[in-house]
Amino acid sequence: MAVSESAAGQLITIYAAGSIVGAIPIMSATMGWPRRRLLASALSGFVLTTLVVAMSESFTLTLVAIGGALGGVILSAGGAGGLPLASMVLIAPVLVIVVLGRRHAFPSSSSR
């Protein structure tokens, strides 16, 4: 997947916006759920979307999958005690993008 550096940067912006915008309606819809069930569901969804992003060959599919709403739900549902887990969850897709982008789209400085 060959994308420009600015397009790859937009993935981070979309993820952050998805965390803010998506968490509010999801938390409202799941307020009656037990916290453990909500966190387990959000983590499962997060793992699934991260796998989709890691294996995606399409930039559009990556944009859709990286929405970030599940990371926002984990941060909201976990409260202050869930901050270390939520920060890990929010950082993982960024690391996937950096590693895959470096390997597939952006040549290293030593190969120029």
Secondary structure as the mmCIF struct_conf table of DSSP 4:
data_model
#
loop_
_struct_conf.conf_type_id
_struct_conf.id
_struct_conf.beg_label_comp_id
_struct_conf.beg_label_asym_id
_struct_conf.beg_label_seq_id
_struct_conf.end_label_comp_id
_struct_conf.end_label_asym_id
_struct_conf.end_label_seq_id
HELX_RH_AL_P HELX_RH_AL_P1 GLU A 5 ALA A 29
TURN_TY1_P TURN_TY1_P1 THR A 30 GLY A 32
BEND BEND1 TRP A 33 TRP A 33
HELX_RH_AL_P HELX_RH_AL_P2 ARG A 35 MET A 55
HELX_RH_AL_P HELX_RH_AL_P3 PHE A 59 ALA A 65
TURN_TY1_P TURN_TY1_P2 ILE A 66 ILE A 66
HELX_RH_AL_P HELX_RH_AL_P4 ALA A 69 GLY A 78
HELX_RH_3T_P HELX_RH_3T_P1 GLY A 79 GLY A 82
HELX_RH_AL_P HELX_RH_AL_P5 LEU A 83 HIS A 104
TURN_TY1_P TURN_TY1_P3 ALA A 105 ALA A 105
BEND BEND2 PHE A 106 PHE A 106
HELX_RH_3T_P HELX_RH_3T_P2 SER A 109 SER A 111
#
